[in-house]
Amino acid sequence: MNDNLKDFIEFYADDESIKLDDYNHCIIGVDTNQRIIYDANKILETLASDMKIEEAVEYFYYNIEGSKLGKFNPIYVFKYEEIE
């Protein structure tokens, strides 16, 4: 984790906010309830580099998004992007 991201998370997120190992590059922010927000598409792209996209989607929904770890569970969003 680079120093800027580390400082950002320390300032805005709670000490108990759940951080995902190996997915720092997928962090897009922190919500007003101090939960870390991840770009779900970036997570899927990362997973798909080691498995088929169908397996990546299943893995994401079952093992990552499906893990409910408490009040400071991360948020996963699919960002809207215009297609040109």
PDB file with one MODEL, atoms N, CA, C and O in Angstrom:
MODEL        1
ATOM      1  N   MET A   1       0.863  -1.168   0.000  1.00  0.00           N
ATOM      2  CA  MET A   1       0.000   0.000   0.000  1.00  0.00           C
ATOM      3  C   MET A   1       0.909   1.230   0.000  1.00  0.00           C
ATOM      4  O   MET A   1       1.803   1.359   0.837  1.00  0.00           O
ATOM      5  N   ASN A   2       0.662   2.134  -0.958  1.00  0.00           N
ATOM      6  CA  ASN A   2       1.498   3.331  -0.999  1.00  0.00           C
ATOM      7  C   ASN A   2       1.137   4.259   0.165  1.00  0.00           C
ATOM      8  O   ASN A   2       0.073   4.141   0.773  1.00  0.00           O
ATOM      9  N   ASP A   3       2.051   5.182   0.453  1.00  0.00           N
ATOM     10  CA  ASP A   3       1.873   6.060   1.616  1.00  0.00           C
ATOM     11  C   ASP A   3       0.637   6.943   1.507  1.00  0.00           C
ATOM     12  O   ASP A   3      -0.039   7.173   2.510  1.00  0.00           O
ATOM     13  N   ASN A   4       0.324   7.446   0.302  1.00  0.00           N
ATOM     14  CA  ASN A   4      -0.854   8.298   0.140  1.00  0.00           C
ATOM     15  C   ASN A   4      -2.131   7.540   0.461  1.00  0.00           C
ATOM     16  O   ASN A   4      -3.004   8.056   1.158  1.00  0.00           O
ATOM     17  N   LEU A   5      -2.245   6.311  -0.047  1.00  0.00           N
ATOM     18  CA  LEU A   5      -3.434   5.502   0.224  1.00  0.00           C
ATOM     19  C   LEU A   5      -3.504   5.149   1.712  1.00  0.00           C
ATOM     20  O   LEU A   5      -4.572   5.203   2.321  1.00  0.00           O
ATOM     21  N   LYS A   6      -2.382   4.797   2.273  1.00  0.00           N
ATOM     22  CA  LYS A   6      -2.342   4.464   3.701  1.00  0.00           C
ATOM     23  C   LYS A   6      -2.803   5.654   4.534  1.00  0.00           C
ATOM     24  O   LYS A   6      -3.617   5.488   5.442  1.00  0.00           O
ATOM     25  N   ASP A   7      -2.297   6.853   4.240  1.00  0.00           N
ATOM     26  CA  ASP A   7      -2.699   8.062   4.963  1.00  0.00           C
ATOM     27  C   ASP A   7      -4.183   8.347   4.784  1.00  0.00           C
ATOM     28  O   ASP A   7      -4.869   8.716   5.737  1.00  0.00           O
ATOM     29  N   PHE A   8      -4.679   8.174   3.556  1.00  0.00           N
ATOM     30  CA  PHE A   8      -6.095   8.397   3.251  1.00  0.00           C
ATOM     31  C   PHE A   8      -6.978   7.487   4.102  1.00  0.00           C
ATOM     32  O   PHE A   8      -7.942   7.944   4.716  1.00  0.00           O
ATOM     33  N   ILE A   9      -6.646   6.211   4.134  1.00  0.00           N
ATOM     34  CA  ILE A   9      -7.438   5.237   4.892  1.00  0.00           C
ATOM     35  C   ILE A   9      -7.342   5.517   6.395  1.00  0.00           C
ATOM     36  O   ILE A   9      -8.345   5.439   7.105  1.00  0.00           O
ATOM     37  N   GLU A  10      -6.154   5.838   6.873  1.00  0.00           N
ATOM     38  CA  GLU A  10      -6.005   6.138   8.294  1.00  0.00           C
ATOM     39  C   GLU A  10      -6.823   7.367   8.697  1.00  0.00           C
ATOM     40  O   GLU A  10      -7.351   7.424   9.808  1.00  0.00           O
ATOM     41  N   PHE A  11      -6.929   8.345   7.803  1.00  0.00           N
ATOM     42  CA  PHE A  11      -7.666   9.569   8.111  1.00  0.00           C
ATOM     43  C   PHE A  11      -9.172   9.366   8.064  1.00  0.00           C
ATOM     44  O   PHE A  11      -9.883   9.840   8.950  1.00  0.00           O
ATOM     45  N   TYR A  12      -9.678   8.658   7.032  1.00  0.00           N
ATOM     46  CA  TYR A  12     -11.121   8.563   6.812  1.00  0.00           C
ATOM     47  C   TYR A  12     -11.768   7.283   7.337  1.00  0.00           C
ATOM     48  O   TYR A  12     -12.937   7.310   7.723  1.00  0.00           O
ATOM     49  N   ALA A  13     -11.055   6.183   7.363  1.00  0.00           N
ATOM     50  CA  ALA A  13     -11.656   4.908   7.763  1.00  0.00           C
ATOM     51  C   ALA A  13     -11.446   4.664   9.255  1.00  0.00           C
ATOM     52  O   ALA A  13     -10.533   5.218   9.868  1.00  0.00           O
ATOM     53  N   ASP A  14     -12.295   3.838   9.814  1.00  0.00           N
ATOM     54  CA  ASP A  14     -12.165   3.425  11.203  1.00  0.00           C
ATOM     55  C   ASP A  14     -11.036   2.398  11.305  1.00  0.00           C
ATOM     56  O   ASP A  14     -10.723   1.709  10.335  1.00  0.00           O
ATOM     57  N   ASP A  15     -10.433   2.306  12.483  1.00  0.00           N
ATOM     58  CA  ASP A  15      -9.379   1.309  12.701  1.00  0.00           C
ATOM     59  C   ASP A  15      -9.877  -0.111  12.461  1.00  0.00           C
ATOM     60  O   ASP A  15      -9.098  -1.002  12.123  1.00  0.00           O
ATOM     61  N   GLU A  16     -11.186  -0.316  12.640  1.00  0.00           N
ATOM     62  CA  GLU A  16     -11.767  -1.640  12.461  1.00  0.00           C
ATOM     63  C   GLU A  16     -12.264  -1.898  11.031  1.00  0.00           C
ATOM     64  O   GLU A  16     -12.769  -2.981  10.735  1.00  0.00           O
ATOM     65  N   SER A  17     -12.121  -0.914  10.156  1.00  0.00           N
ATOM     66  CA  SER A  17     -12.567  -1.093   8.771  1.00  0.00           C
ATOM     67  C   SER A  17     -11.827  -2.267   8.142  1.00  0.00           C
ATOM     68  O   SER A  17     -10.607  -2.387   8.262  1.00  0.00           O
ATOM     69  N   ILE A  18     -12.577  -3.120   7.477  1.00  0.00           N
ATOM     70  CA  ILE A  18     -12.009  -4.322   6.871  1.00  0.00           C
ATOM     71  C   ILE A  18     -11.279  -3.940   5.583  1.00  0.00           C
ATOM     72  O   ILE A  18     -11.842  -3.280   4.710  1.00  0.00           O
ATOM     73  N   LYS A  19     -10.018  -4.364   5.479  1.00  0.00           N
ATOM     74  CA  LYS A  19      -9.221  -4.161   4.273  1.00  0.00           C
ATOM     75  C   LYS A  19      -8.956  -5.525   3.651  1.00  0.00           C
ATOM     76  O   LYS A  19      -8.656  -6.489   4.356  1.00  0.00           O
ATOM     77  N   LEU A  20      -9.065  -5.602   2.337  1.00  0.00           N
ATOM     78  CA  LEU A  20      -8.824  -6.854   1.635  1.00  0.00           C
ATOM     79  C   LEU A  20      -7.362  -6.951   1.219  1.00  0.00           C
ATOM     80  O   LEU A  20      -6.844  -6.058   0.548  1.00  0.00           O
ATOM     81  N   ASP A  21      -6.701  -8.026   1.613  1.00  0.00           N
ATOM     82  CA  ASP A  21      -5.328  -8.247   1.174  1.00  0.00           C
ATOM     83  C   ASP A  21      -5.296  -8.369  -0.343  1.00  0.00           C
ATOM     84  O   ASP A  21      -6.194  -8.961  -0.941  1.00  0.00           O
ATOM     85  N   ASP A  22      -4.285  -7.823  -0.951  1.00  0.00           N
ATOM     86  CA  ASP A  22      -4.038  -7.926  -2.398  1.00  0.00           C
ATOM     87  C   ASP A  22      -5.007  -7.131  -3.266  1.00  0.00           C
ATOM     88  O   ASP A  22      -4.981  -7.291  -4.487  1.00  0.00           O
ATOM     89  N   TYR A  23      -5.850  -6.291  -2.701  1.00  0.00           N
ATOM     90  CA  TYR A  23      -6.802  -5.525  -3.510  1.00  0.00           C
ATOM     91  C   TYR A  23      -6.721  -4.018  -3.240  1.00  0.00           C
ATOM     92  O   TYR A  23      -7.689  -3.294  -3.470  1.00  0.00           O
ATOM     93  N   ASN A  24      -5.580  -3.551  -2.757  1.00  0.00           N
ATOM     94  CA  ASN A  24      -5.426  -2.121  -2.506  1.00  0.00           C
ATOM     95  C   ASN A  24      -5.643  -1.297  -3.766  1.00  0.00           C
ATOM     96  O   ASN A  24      -6.165  -0.184  -3.697  1.00  0.00           O
ATOM     97  N   HIS A  25      -5.244  -1.834  -4.920  1.00  0.00           N
ATOM     98  CA  HIS A  25      -5.399  -1.118  -6.192  1.00  0.00           C
ATOM     99  C   HIS A  25      -6.875  -0.983  -6.601  1.00  0.00           C
ATOM    100  O   HIS A  25      -7.187  -0.276  -7.559  1.00  0.00           O
ATOM    101  N   CYS A  26      -7.766  -1.644  -5.893  1.00  0.00           N
ATOM    102  CA  CYS A  26      -9.206  -1.593  -6.188  1.00  0.00           C
ATOM    103  C   CYS A  26      -9.961  -0.619  -5.287  1.00  0.00           C
ATOM    104  O   CYS A  26     -11.165  -0.431  -5.461  1.00  0.00           O
ATOM    105  N   ILE A  27      -9.280  -0.005  -4.340  1.00  0.00           N
ATOM    106  CA  ILE A  27      -9.928   0.942  -3.426  1.00  0.00           C
ATOM    107  C   ILE A  27     -10.244   2.228  -4.176  1.00  0.00           C
ATOM    108  O   ILE A  27      -9.386   2.795  -4.851  1.00  0.00           O
ATOM    109  N   ILE A  28     -11.498   2.683  -4.046  1.00  0.00           N
ATOM    110  CA  ILE A  28     -11.894   3.934  -4.703  1.00  0.00           C
ATOM    111  C   ILE A  28     -12.348   4.987  -3.700  1.00  0.00           C
ATOM    112  O   ILE A  28     -12.636   6.119  -4.089  1.00  0.00           O
ATOM    113  N   GLY A  29     -12.417   4.639  -2.422  1.00  0.00           N
ATOM    114  CA  GLY A  29     -12.809   5.634  -1.437  1.00  0.00           C
ATOM    115  C   GLY A  29     -13.215   5.019  -0.112  1.00  0.00           C
ATOM    116  O   GLY A  29     -13.038   3.827   0.140  1.00  0.00           O
ATOM    117  N   VAL A  30     -13.769   5.891   0.725  1.00  0.00           N
ATOM    118  CA  VAL A  30     -14.283   5.517   2.043  1.00  0.00           C
ATOM    119  C   VAL A  30     -15.630   6.220   2.187  1.00  0.00           C
ATOM    120  O   VAL A  30     -15.743   7.406   1.877  1.00  0.00           O
ATOM    121  N   ASP A  31     -16.644   5.506   2.651  1.00  0.00           N
ATOM    122  CA  ASP A  31     -17.963   6.142   2.794  1.00  0.00           C
ATOM    123  C   ASP A  31     -18.050   6.921   4.109  1.00  0.00           C
ATOM    124  O   ASP A  31     -17.119   6.899   4.915  1.00  0.00           O
ATOM    125  N   THR A  32     -19.160   7.599   4.314  1.00  0.00           N
ATOM    126  CA  THR A  32     -19.322   8.433   5.506  1.00  0.00           C
ATOM    127  C   THR A  32     -19.494   7.631   6.786  1.00  0.00           C
ATOM    128  O   THR A  32     -19.485   8.195   7.880  1.00  0.00           O
ATOM    129  N   ASN A  33     -19.652   6.314   6.655  1.00  0.00           N
ATOM    130  CA  ASN A  33     -19.702   5.437   7.829  1.00  0.00           C
ATOM    131  C   ASN A  33     -18.365   4.749   8.061  1.00  0.00           C
ATOM    132  O   ASN A  33     -18.276   3.773   8.806  1.00  0.00           O
ATOM    133  N   GLN A  34     -17.326   5.269   7.414  1.00  0.00           N
ATOM    134  CA  GLN A  34     -15.940   4.824   7.586  1.00  0.00           C
ATOM    135  C   GLN A  34     -15.658   3.420   7.052  1.00  0.00           C
ATOM    136  O   GLN A  34     -14.766   2.734   7.549  1.00  0.00           O
ATOM    137  N   ARG A  35     -16.412   2.996   6.047  1.00  0.00           N
ATOM    138  CA  ARG A  35     -16.167   1.699   5.406  1.00  0.00           C
ATOM    139  C   ARG A  35     -15.409   1.923   4.103  1.00  0.00           C
ATOM    140  O   ARG A  35     -15.683   2.876   3.373  1.00  0.00           O
ATOM    141  N   ILE A  36     -14.470   1.055   3.821  1.00  0.00           N
ATOM    142  CA  ILE A  36     -13.671   1.170   2.605  1.00  0.00           C
ATOM    143  C   ILE A  36     -14.518   0.719   1.414  1.00  0.00           C
ATOM    144  O   ILE A  36     -15.241  -0.275   1.491  1.00  0.00           O
ATOM    145  N   ILE A  37     -14.417   1.465   0.315  1.00  0.00           N
ATOM    146  CA  ILE A  37     -15.186   1.176  -0.896  1.00  0.00           C
ATOM    147  C   ILE A  37     -14.243   0.632  -1.956  1.00  0.00           C
ATOM    148  O   ILE A  37     -13.194   1.212  -2.239  1.00  0.00           O
ATOM    149  N   TYR A  38     -14.637  -0.495  -2.537  1.00  0.00           N
ATOM    150  CA  TYR A  38     -13.856  -1.150  -3.584  1.00  0.00           C
ATOM    151  C   TYR A  38     -14.610  -1.137  -4.907  1.00  0.00           C
ATOM    152  O   TYR A  38     -15.837  -1.232  -4.939  1.00  0.00           O
ATOM    153  N   ASP A  39     -13.860  -1.019  -5.997  1.00  0.00           N
ATOM    154  CA  ASP A  39     -14.405  -1.127  -7.348  1.00  0.00           C
ATOM    155  C   ASP A  39     -14.538  -2.617  -7.662  1.00  0.00           C
ATOM    156  O   ASP A  39     -13.534  -3.310  -7.827  1.00  0.00           O
ATOM    157  N   ALA A  40     -15.761  -3.106  -7.743  1.00  0.00           N
ATOM    158  CA  ALA A  40     -16.011  -4.538  -7.968  1.00  0.00           C
ATOM    159  C   ALA A  40     -15.461  -5.003  -9.308  1.00  0.00           C
ATOM    160  O   ALA A  40     -14.982  -6.132  -9.415  1.00  0.00           O
ATOM    161  N   ASN A  41     -15.519  -4.153 -10.336  1.00  0.00           N
ATOM    162  CA  ASN A  41     -14.973  -4.544 -11.638  1.00  0.00           C
ATOM    163  C   ASN A  41     -13.473  -4.778 -11.571  1.00  0.00           C
ATOM    164  O   ASN A  41     -12.962  -5.711 -12.191  1.00  0.00           O
ATOM    165  N   LYS A  42     -12.766  -3.941 -10.826  1.00  0.00           N
ATOM    166  CA  LYS A  42     -11.323  -4.127 -10.688  1.00  0.00           C
ATOM    167  C   LYS A  42     -11.001  -5.419  -9.946  1.00  0.00           C
ATOM    168  O   LYS A  42     -10.040  -6.114 -10.277  1.00  0.00           O
ATOM    169  N   ILE A  43     -11.812  -5.732  -8.941  1.00  0.00           N
ATOM    170  CA  ILE A  43     -11.613  -6.999  -8.222  1.00  0.00           C
ATOM    171  C   ILE A  43     -11.826  -8.166  -9.181  1.00  0.00           C
ATOM    172  O   ILE A  43     -11.033  -9.107  -9.211  1.00  0.00           O
ATOM    173  N   LEU A  44     -12.901  -8.099  -9.962  1.00  0.00           N
ATOM    174  CA  LEU A  44     -13.176  -9.172 -10.920  1.00  0.00           C
ATOM    175  C   LEU A  44     -12.063  -9.293 -11.957  1.00  0.00           C
ATOM    176  O   LEU A  44     -11.681 -10.405 -12.322  1.00  0.00           O
ATOM    177  N   GLU A  45     -11.540  -8.170 -12.435  1.00  0.00           N
ATOM    178  CA  GLU A  45     -10.432  -8.203 -13.394  1.00  0.00           C
ATOM    179  C   GLU A  45      -9.202  -8.872 -12.772  1.00  0.00           C
ATOM    180  O   GLU A  45      -8.512  -9.650 -13.429  1.00  0.00           O
ATOM    181  N   THR A  46      -8.940  -8.564 -11.512  1.00  0.00           N
ATOM    182  CA  THR A  46      -7.808  -9.163 -10.815  1.00  0.00           C
ATOM    183  C   THR A  46      -8.002 -10.672 -10.686  1.00  0.00           C
ATOM    184  O   THR A  46      -7.085 -11.448 -10.954  1.00  0.00           O
ATOM    185  N   LEU A  47      -9.188 -11.078 -10.277  1.00  0.00           N
ATOM    186  CA  LEU A  47      -9.473 -12.510 -10.147  1.00  0.00           C
ATOM    187  C   LEU A  47      -9.406 -13.214 -11.498  1.00  0.00           C
ATOM    188  O   LEU A  47      -8.919 -14.340 -11.590  1.00  0.00           O
ATOM    189  N   ALA A  48      -9.895 -12.553 -12.545  1.00  0.00           N
ATOM    190  CA  ALA A  48      -9.945 -13.164 -13.878  1.00  0.00           C
ATOM    191  C   ALA A  48      -8.558 -13.345 -14.484  1.00  0.00           C
ATOM    192  O   ALA A  48      -8.412 -14.053 -15.480  1.00  0.00           O
ATOM    193  N   SER A  49      -7.546 -12.725 -13.908  1.00  0.00           N
ATOM    194  CA  SER A  49      -6.194 -12.943 -14.417  1.00  0.00           C
ATOM    195  C   SER A  49      -5.684 -14.340 -14.057  1.00  0.00           C
ATOM    196  O   SER A  49      -4.725 -14.824 -14.658  1.00  0.00           O
ATOM    197  N   ASP A  50      -6.324 -14.986 -13.079  1.00  0.00           N
ATOM    198  CA  ASP A  50      -5.925 -16.323 -12.640  1.00  0.00           C
ATOM    199  C   ASP A  50      -6.983 -17.396 -12.857  1.00  0.00           C
ATOM    200  O   ASP A  50      -6.738 -18.571 -12.587  1.00  0.00           O
ATOM    201  N   MET A  51      -8.173 -16.997 -13.348  1.00  0.00           N
ATOM    202  CA  MET A  51      -9.256 -17.962 -13.555  1.00  0.00           C
ATOM    203  C   MET A  51     -10.194 -17.446 -14.636  1.00  0.00           C
ATOM    204  O   MET A  51     -10.085 -16.297 -15.064  1.00  0.00           O
ATOM    205  N   LYS A  52     -11.099 -18.281 -15.068  1.00  0.00           N
ATOM    206  CA  LYS A  52     -12.103 -17.861 -16.050  1.00  0.00           C
ATOM    207  C   LYS A  52     -13.028 -16.828 -15.409  1.00  0.00           C
ATOM    208  O   LYS A  52     -13.217 -16.822 -14.193  1.00  0.00           O
ATOM    209  N   ILE A  53     -13.596 -15.963 -16.231  1.00  0.00           N
ATOM    210  CA  ILE A  53     -14.443 -14.886 -15.708  1.00  0.00           C
ATOM    211  C   ILE A  53     -15.641 -15.436 -14.927  1.00  0.00           C
ATOM    212  O   ILE A  53     -16.039 -14.853 -13.918  1.00  0.00           O
ATOM    213  N   GLU A  54     -16.214 -16.542 -15.380  1.00  0.00           N
ATOM    214  CA  GLU A  54     -17.341 -17.143 -14.664  1.00  0.00           C
ATOM    215  C   GLU A  54     -16.917 -17.580 -13.269  1.00  0.00           C
ATOM    216  O   GLU A  54     -17.654 -17.393 -12.301  1.00  0.00           O
ATOM    217  N   GLU A  55     -15.724 -18.164 -13.172  1.00  0.00           N
ATOM    218  CA  GLU A  55     -15.199 -18.581 -11.868  1.00  0.00           C
ATOM    219  C   GLU A  55     -14.892 -17.367 -11.002  1.00  0.00           C
ATOM    220  O   GLU A  55     -15.114 -17.390  -9.791  1.00  0.00           O
ATOM    221  N   ALA A  56     -14.382 -16.306 -11.624  1.00  0.00           N
ATOM    222  CA  ALA A  56     -14.069 -15.078 -10.892  1.00  0.00           C
ATOM    223  C   ALA A  56     -15.330 -14.463 -10.295  1.00  0.00           C
ATOM    224  O   ALA A  56     -15.327 -14.022  -9.146  1.00  0.00           O
ATOM    225  N   VAL A  57     -16.403 -14.433 -11.073  1.00  0.00           N
ATOM    226  CA  VAL A  57     -17.680 -13.873 -10.591  1.00  0.00           C
ATOM    227  C   VAL A  57     -18.194 -14.703  -9.418  1.00  0.00           C
ATOM    228  O   VAL A  57     -18.593 -14.155  -8.390  1.00  0.00           O
ATOM    229  N   GLU A  58     -18.182 -16.011  -9.575  1.00  0.00           N
ATOM    230  CA  GLU A  58     -18.647 -16.886  -8.495  1.00  0.00           C
ATOM    231  C   GLU A  58     -17.793 -16.714  -7.243  1.00  0.00           C
ATOM    232  O   GLU A  58     -18.320 -16.622  -6.134  1.00  0.00           O
ATOM    233  N   TYR A  59     -16.487 -16.671  -7.419  1.00  0.00           N
ATOM    234  CA  TYR A  59     -15.581 -16.497  -6.291  1.00  0.00           C
ATOM    235  C   TYR A  59     -15.847 -15.165  -5.593  1.00  0.00           C
ATOM    236  O   TYR A  59     -15.914 -15.105  -4.365  1.00  0.00           O
ATOM    237  N   PHE A  60     -15.997 -14.093  -6.381  1.00  0.00           N
ATOM    238  CA  PHE A  60     -16.252 -12.772  -5.819  1.00  0.00           C
ATOM    239  C   PHE A  60     -17.516 -12.767  -4.969  1.00  0.00           C
ATOM    240  O   PHE A  60     -17.492 -12.333  -3.818  1.00  0.00           O
ATOM    241  N   TYR A  61     -18.621 -13.247  -5.535  1.00  0.00           N
ATOM    242  CA  TYR A  61     -19.889 -13.181  -4.812  1.00  0.00           C
ATOM    243  C   TYR A  61     -19.931 -14.098  -3.595  1.00  0.00           C
ATOM    244  O   TYR A  61     -20.575 -13.772  -2.598  1.00  0.00           O
ATOM    245  N   TYR A  62     -19.262 -15.227  -3.665  1.00  0.00           N
ATOM    246  CA  TYR A  62     -19.312 -16.163  -2.542  1.00  0.00           C
ATOM    247  C   TYR A  62     -18.267 -15.835  -1.476  1.00  0.00           C
ATOM    248  O   TYR A  62     -18.593 -15.785  -0.290  1.00  0.00           O
ATOM    249  N   ASN A  63     -17.023 -15.611  -1.881  1.00  0.00           N
ATOM    250  CA  ASN A  63     -15.914 -15.486  -0.932  1.00  0.00           C
ATOM    251  C   ASN A  63     -15.559 -14.058  -0.528  1.00  0.00           C
ATOM    252  O   ASN A  63     -15.006 -13.840   0.549  1.00  0.00           O
ATOM    253  N   ILE A  64     -15.867 -13.100  -1.367  1.00  0.00           N
ATOM    254  CA  ILE A  64     -15.495 -11.720  -1.047  1.00  0.00           C
ATOM    255  C   ILE A  64     -16.733 -10.928  -0.650  1.00  0.00           C
ATOM    256  O   ILE A  64     -16.862 -10.532   0.509  1.00  0.00           O
ATOM    257  N   GLU A  65     -17.629 -10.696  -1.569  1.00  0.00           N
ATOM    258  CA  GLU A  65     -18.842  -9.932  -1.278  1.00  0.00           C
ATOM    259  C   GLU A  65     -19.722 -10.651  -0.270  1.00  0.00           C
ATOM    260  O   GLU A  65     -20.394 -10.007   0.536  1.00  0.00           O
ATOM    261  N   GLY A  66     -19.726 -11.958  -0.304  1.00  0.00           N
ATOM    262  CA  GLY A  66     -20.566 -12.755   0.572  1.00  0.00           C
ATOM    263  C   GLY A  66     -20.075 -12.855   2.002  1.00  0.00           C
ATOM    264  O   GLY A  66     -20.798 -13.334   2.875  1.00  0.00           O
ATOM    265  N   SER A  67     -18.862 -12.411   2.248  1.00  0.00           N
ATOM    266  CA  SER A  67     -18.318 -12.441   3.609  1.00  0.00           C
ATOM    267  C   SER A  67     -18.830 -11.234   4.376  1.00  0.00           C
ATOM    268  O   SER A  67     -18.381 -10.110   4.149  1.00  0.00           O
ATOM    269  N   LYS A  68     -19.743 -11.462   5.259  1.00  0.00           N
ATOM    270  CA  LYS A  68     -20.289 -10.389   6.090  1.00  0.00           C
ATOM    271  C   LYS A  68     -19.536 -10.405   7.405  1.00  0.00           C
ATOM    272  O   LYS A  68     -19.737 -11.282   8.245  1.00  0.00           O
ATOM    273  N   LEU A  69     -18.660  -9.415   7.570  1.00  0.00           N
ATOM    274  CA  LEU A  69     -17.744  -9.443   8.696  1.00  0.00           C
ATOM    275  C   LEU A  69     -18.037  -8.405   9.762  1.00  0.00           C
ATOM    276  O   LEU A  69     -17.215  -8.171  10.649  1.00  0.00           O
ATOM    277  N   GLY A  70     -19.199  -7.783   9.681  1.00  0.00           N
ATOM    278  CA  GLY A  70     -19.562  -6.848  10.731  1.00  0.00           C
ATOM    279  C   GLY A  70     -19.816  -5.435  10.249  1.00  0.00           C
ATOM    280  O   GLY A  70     -19.962  -5.173   9.055  1.00  0.00           O
ATOM    281  N   LYS A  71     -19.863  -4.542  11.209  1.00  0.00           N
ATOM    282  CA  LYS A  71     -20.219  -3.146  10.982  1.00  0.00           C
ATOM    283  C   LYS A  71     -19.327  -2.458   9.942  1.00  0.00           C
ATOM    284  O   LYS A  71     -19.806  -1.605   9.195  1.00  0.00           O
ATOM    285  N   PHE A  72     -18.068  -2.807   9.885  1.00  0.00           N
ATOM    286  CA  PHE A  72     -17.135  -2.141   8.989  1.00  0.00           C
ATOM    287  C   PHE A  72     -16.771  -2.998   7.781  1.00  0.00           C
ATOM    288  O   PHE A  72     -15.671  -2.898   7.237  1.00  0.00           O
ATOM    289  N   ASN A  73     -17.727  -3.849   7.372  1.00  0.00           N
ATOM    290  CA  ASN A  73     -17.566  -4.649   6.162  1.00  0.00           C
ATOM    291  C   ASN A  73     -17.366  -3.701   4.973  1.00  0.00           C
ATOM    292  O   ASN A  73     -18.021  -2.660   4.910  1.00  0.00           O
ATOM    293  N   PRO A  74     -16.480  -4.036   4.036  1.00  0.00           N
ATOM    294  CA  PRO A  74     -16.284  -3.167   2.872  1.00  0.00           C
ATOM    295  C   PRO A  74     -17.552  -3.048   2.025  1.00  0.00           C
ATOM    296  O   PRO A  74     -18.478  -3.852   2.129  1.00  0.00           O
ATOM    297  N   ILE A  75     -17.554  -2.023   1.192  1.00  0.00           N
ATOM    298  CA  ILE A  75     -18.623  -1.811   0.219  1.00  0.00           C
ATOM    299  C   ILE A  75     -18.034  -2.089  -1.164  1.00  0.00           C
ATOM    300  O   ILE A  75     -16.904  -1.696  -1.454  1.00  0.00           O
ATOM    301  N   TYR A  76     -18.793  -2.757  -1.998  1.00  0.00           N
ATOM    302  CA  TYR A  76     -18.363  -3.077  -3.361  1.00  0.00           C
ATOM    303  C   TYR A  76     -19.317  -2.406  -4.332  1.00  0.00           C
ATOM    304  O   TYR A  76     -20.532  -2.572  -4.227  1.00  0.00           O
ATOM    305  N   VAL A  77     -18.779  -1.655  -5.269  1.00  0.00           N
ATOM    306  CA  VAL A  77     -19.625  -0.952  -6.232  1.00  0.00           C
ATOM    307  C   VAL A  77     -19.165  -1.262  -7.654  1.00  0.00           C
ATOM    308  O   VAL A  77     -17.984  -1.484  -7.922  1.00  0.00           O
ATOM    309  N   PHE A  78     -20.142  -1.266  -8.545  1.00  0.00           N
ATOM    310  CA  PHE A  78     -19.863  -1.327  -9.972  1.00  0.00           C
ATOM    311  C   PHE A  78     -20.027   0.101 -10.468  1.00  0.00           C
ATOM    312  O   PHE A  78     -21.135   0.637 -10.489  1.00  0.00           O
ATOM    313  N   LYS A  79     -18.923   0.708 -10.865  1.00  0.00           N
ATOM    314  CA  LYS A  79     -18.950   2.096 -11.309  1.00  0.00           C
ATOM    315  C   LYS A  79     -19.546   2.196 -12.707  1.00  0.00           C
ATOM    316  O   LYS A  79     -19.247   1.382 -13.581  1.00  0.00           O
ATOM    317  N   TYR A  80     -20.389   3.201 -12.909  1.00  0.00           N
ATOM    318  CA  TYR A  80     -20.954   3.474 -14.216  1.00  0.00           C
ATOM    319  C   TYR A  80     -19.918   4.177 -15.067  1.00  0.00           C
ATOM    320  O   TYR A  80     -19.286   5.135 -14.622  1.00  0.00           O
ATOM    321  N   GLU A  81     -19.741   3.707 -16.284  1.00  0.00           N
ATOM    322  CA  GLU A  81     -18.843   4.351 -17.220  1.00  0.00           C
ATOM    323  C   GLU A  81     -19.514   4.448 -18.569  1.00  0.00           C
ATOM    324  O   GLU A  81     -20.130   3.494 -19.042  1.00  0.00           O
ATOM    325  N   GLU A  82     -19.389   5.608 -19.183  1.00  0.00           N
ATOM    326  CA  GLU A  82     -19.941   5.807 -20.519  1.00  0.00           C
ATOM    327  C   GLU A  82     -19.147   4.996 -21.540  1.00  0.00           C
ATOM    328  O   GLU A  82     -17.917   4.950 -21.493  1.00  0.00           O
ATOM    329  N   ILE A  83     -19.847   4.377 -22.435  1.00  0.00           N
ATOM    330  CA  ILE A  83     -19.222   3.651 -23.545  1.00  0.00           C
ATOM    331  C   ILE A  83     -19.295   4.525 -24.765  1.00  0.00           C
ATOM    332  O   ILE A  83     -20.375   4.966 -25.159  1.00  0.00           O
ATOM    333  N   GLU A  84     -18.158   4.778 -25.363  1.00  0.00           N
ATOM    334  CA  GLU A  84     -18.144   5.656 -26.541  1.00  0.00           C
ATOM    335  C   GLU A  84     -18.279   4.868 -27.821  1.00  0.00           C
ATOM    336  O   GLU A  84     -18.286   5.450 -28.906  1.00  0.00           O
TER     337      GLU A  84
ENDMDL
END
